[in-house]
Amino acid sequence: MLLAIIDLPLILFLVFGIQAPPFFLAILISVIVLIDILLVFFGLLGRRMSYRLKETELIVNFGFSKRKIPYSTIQKVQIAKTELLLRLFGGSWPGIHWGYFKAKEMGNIWVYSTKIKGEFALIELVDGKKIVLSPEKPEEFLYELNVRKKLFPTLKPDQIKPVSNRLVYLQVLCVTLAYLVFFSYLLWIYPSLPETIPMHFDFNMNPTRWGHKSELFIIAGIAAIFPILNGILALKFGKYEKGLTIFLGIVFIATIALFFGILYFTQTLV
């Protein structure tokens, strides 16, 4: 419902408030709808969030995404009262909050919770990171977690094995390749384009503004922001949220495809 309230005026503005060819509008609206579908999908997956105490590690399940926390990397566990103030990275739906948050009197923490304030199970790792969970019975959960934790020696920060980032690297590579294909196509068609090309259109696909073809590199520069942003987000947070890595890849590749569509449509009119 909230997505519909936000997106309906945006779509109406795109359709009636912007002079652009139907092909461009269809692609842009499709990207918006795709993002909405993915947000709803991940929101529904989030409702399956659970915490499982396995033999050697705590597993936080988030749909098909998991975060594994070996007991040997846990420094301390306790009940803590706080309030989530600002989401720095992640997602929030009614009853589901996950990602990197700024919390009251705690600073920046990782959150996998069904609430935004109250008592949480706080896990402090040996590398200084903090994780808060919201099990139904936090005292029983932390007691069992402490029992299992004592069976393993606590590692030092330099003894922790790095998390495999193969999926993250593959995702960053795919998004980067998508942009390189777009930019290579621009370089390929650029010599054959006339010096002056249409840059703006009405709903009948008639040009309303003409400009030098070098303006296409401005579009390419804007499009370059997306693989750069994807690389920053995926490399910093992707190793903790595999599902989010896939989500970012789909969104950014779809966005680059939108720019490719703009370029292809412009070429067909000259």
C-alpha positions, 0 to 999 in steps of 0.5 A: 500500500505504501509503495502504491501511494509513493509510486502512483503519483510518480508514474502519473507525473512521468506519463503526463508531466514529462515530454518523452517518447513512449518507449522511454516511459515504458522502460522507466515505469518498468524499472519502477515496477520491478523495484517495487516487486523486488521490495515486496518479495524481500519483505515477504522473505523477511517475515521468515527471519529466524535465528538458529543455534547450530553446533558451531555457529549462530545462523540468522536466516533472512529468506534465502539470505543467511548470516553466519556467526561462528561462536568463536568470534563472539566476544560478549552477549547480553540483553540491551535496551535501545532504539533504532534511530536511522537506517544507514543501509538495509530495509524496513517493513512493518515488523521486519528491520534488517541492515546497518542502523544507527541506534540510541546509545550504541552507535552503528550496529547490525540489526536483524529484528522485528521491532525498532525499540525495546529490549534486544539480544546484543551480540558483540564480536571480537572485531568490534561489530555489534549485532542485535536480534529480537528472539521471542524469549531473549533470556532463554536464547542468550543462555543457550547461546552462552552455553554453546559459546563456552565450548569454543575458544574466543578468537583474536581479530587477526585469527578470523578467516575472511568471508568468501566474497565470490558472489559479491565479486561476480555481481560487481563484475556483471554490473560493470560489464553491463555498463561497459557494453553500454559505453562500448555501444556508444563509442561504436555508433558515435562516429556514424551519428550526425553532429546534431541529434534530437535530445528531447521528444514529445509524446508523438516522438517528435524532437523538441530539442536538438543538441550536439552528439557529444551530449551523449557522453553526459548520459554515459557519465550519469550512467557511470554513477550506478556501477560505482555506487553498486561497487561501493555498496556490494563490497562494503555490505554484500558479504553480510547480505547475499540476498541484498547483493542479488537485489542490487545487481538486478536493480542496477543492471535494469537501470543501465538497460534503461540508459541503453534503451535511451541511446538505442532509441536516439540512434533510430531517429537520426 
